[in-house]
């Protein structure tokens, strides 16, 4: 559920990418018209790889894969193996042992690695491997609703590497890879990797984890206007009921809340490092919050 579970959403405006999704849909629909054709519809292992994988959108390389036809999990493994500096995983269901082992191996090799897994993944060997990252590096989500993200963030702190984000509908499971009709996107973008890192940071600390440190590399990616301050800014609790707390090591000068459609709902000016914001008047839903005019972070109002 968008209003309760932990999820992420991407809005991508690109005709070629939209066409690839449309063709995949039509294969399952069995028709290119408004009327489905059950006799021609293909699902699961009956689908074929349409070969529409590589796109350049806004100057960034974007790759699209569907399961089970496109070998999506091998692409996820390839993304993991490119990590040189830092690596962050947020996942609802993880049973693919290869993926878990590769993440653990990266951590052992010195890549700064953290993970959040929903309790749904426990028990299992893949869960045990990720939990083996250690209590400071791993959180099992056991709260209300579910941690429903499926996201991997690679090297957001190192622009000399290849910062990227993997996300989509596919859990890292044998059924997600080999049976279900799922999709993944792998987006090579230092800015997007930074935004996802901020969301992961917010979740990790908000769920009781220790504050993540900035790691080295060629330079921290990110959003203009004091990126180190932005990276360490925390909003909590998330989801929020009546009050939203904002803490920052720097001075907070402005806070703006907007809807998913970009409509500004309220804006306030401050001169402090900590803000208690009354959100009791907002309807339940997903919102974006901008602090000091930076890129928006997500929070849920329940």
C-alpha positions, -999 to +999 in steps of 0.1 A: +000+000+000+013+034-009+000+050+023+013+025+048+041+003+035+077+014+027+078+018-011+095+039-038+081+055-070+098+068-101+082+091-127+101+088-160+089+107-190+104+090-221+085+077-251+110+049-259+108+035-224+070+038-224+069+019-256+090-009-242+066-013-213+036-011-237+049-039-258+055-061-228+019-053-216+005-061-251+023-095-250+005-103-218-027-087-230-026-107-262-036-078-283-027-042-293-063-031-291-085-023-262-098-059-262-077-086-248-071-119-266-067-147-242-056-172-268-025-151-277-017-138-242+016-149-228+026-149-191+055-162-171+078-186-188+057-183-220+069-148-226+098-139-249+126-114-246+116-084-267+152-071-266+142-035-256+167-030-228+190+000-233+179+037-232+195+071-227+172+094-208+183+128-198+218+119-207+217+089-183+219+052-192+188+033-182+183-004-185+150-023-184+145-060-179+114-081-174+112-115-158+113-143-163+123-138-200+151-113-198+176-128-173+169-100-149+187-114-119+219-117-137+217-080-144+212-074-106+242-095-098+262-075-124+252-043-107+263-056-073+296-065-086+304-030-099+304-016-063+337-001-053+329+022-024+294+018-008+264-004-012+229-002+002+201-028+000+164-024+009+143-055+002+110-071+011+118-107+001+153-120-005+160-157-011+185-155-039+216-169-023+239-156-050+228-120-046+232-122-008+266-138-011+279-112-035+267-084-012+285-101+017+316-105-003+316-068-012+313-060+025+342-083+033+363-066+006+359-032+023+328-018+005+307+001+031+276-020+031+242-017+049+209-034+044+172-034+055+152-066+050+116-071+059+109-099+084+092-118+056+127-129+044+134-146+077+143-175+079+164-184+050+201-188+040+200-155+020+186-137+050+212-152+073+240-141+049+227-105+049+222-105+087+258-115+089+268-080+079+265-073+116+242-054+139+255-020+129+250-028+093+217-046+092+181-040+102+153-065+101+120-046+097+094-059+121+071-030+124+035-025+113+028-031+076+058-041+055+091-029+042+081-033+006+110-017-012+131-035-038+161-013-042+199-015-045+220+016-044+255+013-057+284+038-051+263+069-043+294+084-026+318+079-055+314+098-088+346+082-101+329+048-099+295+042-115+267+053-092+234+035-100+201+024-086+183-009-092+146-009-084+113-022-097+087-048-088+109-078-086+118-093-052+152-111-052+136-146-051+135-176-074+098-170-081+105-133-088+132-142-112+119-174-128+081-174-126+065-141-119+058-113-144+081-086-129+103-057-141+135-040-129+151-007-139+189-001-135+196+036-137+231+050-139+229+084-123+249+099-095+220+123-086+194+095-084+217+073-064+222+102-040+184+107-036+178+070-030+207+070-005+190+098+014+158+078+015+177+047+027+195+068+053+162+081+066+147+046+068+178+031+084+181+057+112+144+060+116+142+023+123+168+025+150+200+021+131+232+040+138+239+071+116+256+062+084+290+079+078+301+096+046+326+074+028+354+083+005+357+080-032+362+106-058+337+129-042+303+127-026+276+129-053+247+149-050+224+177-046+238+212-046+239+233-014+261+216+012+256+180+002+271+167+035+245+185+055+217+172+032+230+137+035+229+138+073+195+155+076+169+131+092+131+133+093+112+111+118+090+093+127+082+080+092+053+072+089+042+103+109+008+108+126+006+143+141+042+156+143+072+153+120+107+160+134+135+173+113+170+173+126+201+186+108+237+194+117+232+226+097+208+255+100+173+247+086+160+279+069+130+266+051+107+236+049+082+230+021+057+201+019+043+191-014+020+164-028+031+136-052+019+157-080+042+186-070+015+209-055+029+230-026+008+224+005+027+244+031+059+263+035+077+276+066+108+296+074+131+287+103+166+295+117+173+263+138+188+229+135+157+211+148+121+215+137+089+200+151+064+203+123+026+198+129+013+176+101-020+166+118-040+185+092-027+165+063-048+136+050-032+102+051-009+098+021+026+101+007+043+135+006+076+151-003+094+175+020+121+200+008+145+213+034+164+245+024+152+242-011+170+208-018+156+178-036+126+163-018+126+135+006+096+112+010+075+108+041+042+090+049+013+105+068-009+079+085 
